Amino acid sequence: MMSRRTRRTLLIVAALLVLVAVAVVLRSKAPPEAARLLPECDGIVYIDLRPIRALFHKELKPPQRSAEYQQFIDAIGIDPERDLDQAAIALHRMSDPNGPNGPAAYSMVLVGKITGQRLNAWLDTHAAARESYAGHTIYSIPSEGRTVRVAQIGYDTIAASNFPTPEKIHAIIDRHRTAAWPLSGSTLLERHYHDVPLLSLAWGVGQIGLPFSESGAIHIFGLAVPLEPDSTIVASLRWTGALHLRVEEIAPSEPTAISQAAALATLVTIARGFTQPLGANSANNSLKELLQTAEVTQHGERVVVTATLPGNFFAGL
């Protein structure tokens, strides 16, 4: 007959196994940690470069670098094309789109083999100011009339922000303390990450059109897209034997969605006609393939655009 102590031990072990199983399930459904560290924002863009390198390594060519950029890489001892594994970027709408930050400021979390003494030495040399916050040194680096705040928050993780005040990088550092909890993250991530298709190589949620806005319109590939810069959008890139682009707009109402879908479908048709006479080169061929496979559908308040991108898409970035 089982003793009371043995039963108690088995119950404790069973409870621990249940907790571990729950943690594993939550972690599998949680956003990537780099994205969870981002502060409150208007838009989020995330890219995982590890599967991209594995899938498209034959197409990826060494980039053409300016002498100044090459000197910077040599100084910090880090090659972003080789050493950066993940990038999560938060977009913050600026009250004055004509100010020094343009329509949006950014905060970002970068993960990979991107830390080290040479980087710290470069930051220390070029910093206009330093701040100690929660055990981390935040370096303030002047850049084109703005201040970029940079801090190493982990052995493989760097945070940076050009938001006008330090509150955003403070928030990243604060979130880093609770990063082990898989349900932590910004309000935007909590609301829309479940809309991101599983196994996406890159994705964006929220007002991700902000960096592309110009005179109140979004311009991509030189084309004015009939979407508002503050539209709530869920975009993703997935590999399923081909590279699939999916962009979903969440409109304020179904009539608005119907109108947006019609406008986008018309734009795709017109763009196909404009691009047909273009000469054959990598950029033109990629744009033609994207437009040729583009489809626009509408379901309730949501407008969905899908397309197939050429396999050399990442090589051109």
Summary of the structure (lengths in Angstrom):
residues: 317
radius of gyration: 22.6
end to end distance: 68.5
largest distance: 85.4
contacts: 919
relative contact order: 0.12
helix: 38%
strand: 31%
